[in-house]
C-alpha cells in the first residue's frame, strides 16, 4: 500500500512538472505562435516617414507625407525580394480585391495606414535576408524605400 501511494505521488509530480515546462515553452493547449522578423531600413525616402512592423502573414505599414504636395504610394510597383533574388508583388490586405494594388494618394502632411501581403513565398530562414521595397511617386519622380527583413525564429503571441 505504501509503495502504491508513493508511486502515485511521484507520477503526479512528474505530470505537473512536465505540464509546467510545456506551458512555459508555449506548447500546451496549442498556444498560437508566429515568426518574428527584424526589419532594418536600408534606403530611406526623404520627406516620407515609413514605419513597418510584422503582423500575421504580412506587414503593418504607416506612411507619413512631409512633402508640400500629395504623394502616391505605388502598391503595384512595390515588392518583396526573397534572399535568392526572386521578387513577388505586394497587395493591400484591406479593402476590395479590385483596389488591392491600386495607388494610394497621401495628402500634404497626411498619414496612411495599411496592411500589406506578399503574393508569393516569404522566406522564414533566419540566416538569410530578404528585402521589402515600397515605391512612391513624389513630384513626378519614383523613389524606393527599402528595408532588410530577417526572420527571427518563433515568438509566442500573447
N, C-alpha and C positions, 0 to 999 in steps of 0.2 A: 504494500500500500504506500509506504514512504517513497519507494522508487517511482511508482506511477505519478505520485503527486509532484515530485521533484522534476520528473521528465516533462510533465505538463507545464510547469512553471518555466522551465528552460525553453521549451518550444514557443510559449507565449512571448517570452522576452526576445527570442530570435525574430519572431514575426514582427514585433513592434519596432525593433532596431532596423530591420530590412525595409519596412514601410517608411520610416523616418528618413533613411538615406535616399530612397527613391523620391520622396516628396521634395527633399532638398534639391535634388537634381532636376525637378520639374517633370518627372516621368509618370507620377501617379495620377490616375484619373484622366489621362490623355490631355494634359495641360497644353494649350496651344503654344507653338514656338514659331519664330520667324528668323530668317537670315538677316543679320545686321550688315550694314555697309559703312565704310569710311569714305567720305566724299571730300575731295580736296580740289579747290579751284586752280586750274592751270592757266586759263586765259580769261581775263575779265573783259567786260564791255563797259567803257566809260559812260557815264550818265545813266546807267541802268544798274539797279541792285537786284541780284538774283540770289535767293536762298532756296536750297534743295535739301529735303530730308527723305529718307526711306519711309515708305508707307505701304505695307502689304506687299503686293506684287508690282508696285510702281513707285512713283516719287511724288511727294507734295512739292509744288513749286510756288514760290512767292516772288513776284516781279514788281519792282517799283520804277516808274519812269521819272527821271530827274531832268529830262530834256525840256526845252522850251517849246516843243511841238509834240504831237502824238507820235507814238512808235507802234510798229506792228510786230507781234510775236508770230513768227512763221513756223507753225507746228509741222506742216508738211515737209519742210526742209530740215527740220531738226532730226537728230538721230541718236541711236545707242550704238557704239562701236565695241564689239567683242574684242578680247585680247588677241584673237587671230587676225584682226583687221576687217572682218566682215561687219557690215552695217545693217541695222534694222531701223525702220521708221518708228516714230512715236505717234501715239494718238491720245487725244484728250479723253480721260475716263469719265468725265461728267458731260451731260448734255446728250443730244441725239446723235445717232451714228452719222447723219449727214454733215454735221459740223465738227466731227471728231478731229479732222486735220485742217480745218479752215483757219485762216489767220485771225489773230485776236488783236484788236486795236486797243492800246492802252493810252488814255488821255494824259495831258500835261499834269505832272505831279500825281498821277493815278497809280493805283495798285491793282494787280491781277493775281488771284489765287487759282491754281489749277492742280489737277491730278493727272499725271502722265503715265502711260503704259507703253512698254516696248511691244511691238507686234511681231517680235522674233524671240529667240532664245536668249536669256540673260545668264551671264556667267556667274557661277557660285564658287569658283575656285579662288580661295583666299591668297594664293601665291601669284595671281595674275591680275593685271589692271585693265579695266575697261574704261570707256570714256562716254560721257553724256555731253552731247553737243546741242545747244539751243541757239537758233538763228533768229536775229532781229533785223528789221528794216528801220534804219534811223536816218532821217533826212535823205531818203533815196538810196542809201548805201546799206549793203548787207554786212552785218557784224555777227561773229560767232562767239558765244560764251562756251567754254569747255571746262569740264571737271573730270578728274580721275576718280574712278569708283573701284573699290576693292571690297570684296565680300569678306566679312569678319567672323564667320562662324555662326553658331546658333545662339540667339538671345532669347531668354524667356520673356514672354509678354505678360503684363500684369493686368 
